[in-house]
Amino acid sequence: MRMTKTDPTRAVALRERRALILQYWGLDDRGFAPVMELRELQGDEWQAEAELDAIDFELDDAR
């Protein structure tokens, strides 16, 4: 079953949220990928990575 396409207004909000998370953690557009190459994520990093993944999933569906 295919989900409905993401509302454009929601997509903008998701992109803004993604930018805030990246800025807070001092990351570039790759997110936590470079960090995970060097070490395991810890504590709140896992939650932030999961939120970035969820946002990316929904934004990919919006295209």
N, C-alpha and C positions, 0 to 999 in steps of 0.2 A: 504494500500500500504506500503510495507516494504522498509525502507531506505537502501541504499547500506552500506556495512560494512565500518567502518572508516579505512582509510589508516594507516598502522602501523607507518609511519613517523609522521602523524598528531596526533596519539594516544600518542606518546612520547612527542610531543610538548604540548599537553593538560595536560599530567601528570606533566610536568615541570611547566606549568602555575598554575596548582592547588597547587603545592608545594610552589610556590612563594606567592600566595594569603594567604595560611595558615601561612606561615612564617611572612608575613607582619602584619597580624592581631594577631599573637601570638597564633594560634590555633593548636590543634592536628588533627588527621585524622577524628575526628567527625565533624569538621567544626564548625558552629555556633550553633549546637544543644544544647550544655550545656549552652550557653549564653541565648538562647531562653527559656530555662527552668526557668531562673531567671528573665528575663526582656524582653521587646520588643526591637527589633533591631531598630537602629536609623540611619538616614542619609545614609552615604556611606556603612554601614554594610548591608543594604538591597541589594544594587547593587552587593556587593561582594558575598553575599549569593546566589543571582540569577545566578551569573556567575559560582559559584561552582556547583549549581544544574544542569546548562546546561552542564558543563564539565562532571559531573558524569553521566548524561543521555547519552551523546555521548560515553563515555568510556564503559558504560554497554552494549551498542549496539555493541561495537567493540569486545567483548568477544565471 
